[in-house]
Amino acid sequence: MREKPRKLPKRECCESKTKCGRCPLRMLKEGTLPEGYTVKKRKLVRVDGGKVTKKDLSRVA
């Protein structure tokens, strides 16, 4: 059996009441956010202060 590909977090929370599965806030709470990333003011940021790009996220996941 193949492993499920990890979900990539969105770069910004959409603030929906139900919170989608890719919400960075939800992923942070569940502990599924990729290592080296955190959430500040509902936006995904890197711990080292660099820019968040889709290309970097796909490499981490």
Contact map, one row per residue, 1 for C-alpha under 8 A:
1110000000000000000000000000000000000000000000000000000000000
1111000000000000000000000000000000000000000000000000000000000
1111100000000000000000000000000000000000000000000000000000000
0111110000000000000000000000000000000000000000000000000000000
0011111000000000000000000000000000000000000000000000000000001
0001111100000000000000000000000000000000000000000000000000001
0000111110000000000001000000000000000000000000000000000000001
0000011111000000000001000000000000000000000000000000000011001
0000001111100000000001110010000010000000000000000000000000000
0000000111111000000001110000000000000000000100000000000000000
0000000011111000000000010000000000000000001100000001000000000
0000000001111100000000110000000000000000011100000000000000000
0000000001111110000000111000000000000000011000000000000000000
0000000000011111001000100000000000000000000000000000000000000
0000000000001111101000000000000000000000000000000000000000000
0000000000000111111100000000000000000000000000000000000000000
0000000000000011111000000000000000000000000000000000000000000
0000000000000001111100000000000000000000000000000000000000000
0000000000000111111110100100000000000000000000000000000000000
0000000000000001011111100000000000000000000000000000000000000
0000000000000000001111100110000000000000000000000000000000000
0000001111000000000111110110000000000000000000000000000000000
0000000011011100001111111110000000000000000000000000000000000
0000000011111000000001111111000010000010011100000000000000000
0000000000001000000000111111100000000010010000000000000000000
0000000000000000001011111111110000000000000000000000000000000
0000000010000000000011111111111110000000000000000000000000000
0000000000000000000000011111111110000110000000000000000000000
0000000000000000000000001111111100000000000000000000000000000
0000000000000000000000000111111110000000000000000000000000000
0000000000000000000000000011111110000000000000000000000000000
0000000000000000000000000011111111000000000000000000000000000
0000000010000000000000010011011111101100000000000000000000000
0000000000000000000000000000000111111000000000000000000000011
0000000000000000000000000000000011111000000000000000000000010
0000000000000000000000000000000001111100000001110000000000000
0000000000000000000000000000000011111110000111100000000000000
0000000000000000000000000001000010011111000111100000000000000
0000000000000000000000011001000000001111111110000000000000000
0000000000000000000000000000000000000111111110000000000000000
0000000000000000000000000000000000000011111000000000000000000
0000000000011000000000011000000000000011111100000000000000000
0000000000111000000000010000000000000011111110000000000000000
0000000001110000000000010000000000001111011111000001000000000
0000000000000000000000000000000000001111001111101111000000000
0000000000000000000000000000000000011100000111111111000000000
0000000000000000000000000000000000011100000011111100000000000
0000000000000000000000000000000000010000000001111100000000000
0000000000000000000000000000000000000000000011111110000000000
0000000000000000000000000000000000000000000011111111000000000
0000000000000000000000000000000000000000000011001111100000000
0000000000100000000000000000000000000000000111000111110110000
0000000000000000000000000000000000000000000000000011111110000
0000000000000000000000000000000000000000000000000001111111000
0000000000000000000000000000000000000000000000000000111111100
0000000000000000000000000000000000000000000000000001111111110
0000000100000000000000000000000000000000000000000001111111111
0000000100000000000000000000000000000000000000000000011111111
0000000000000000000000000000000000000000000000000000001111111
0000000000000000000000000000000001100000000000000000000111111
0000111100000000000000000000000001000000000000000000000011111
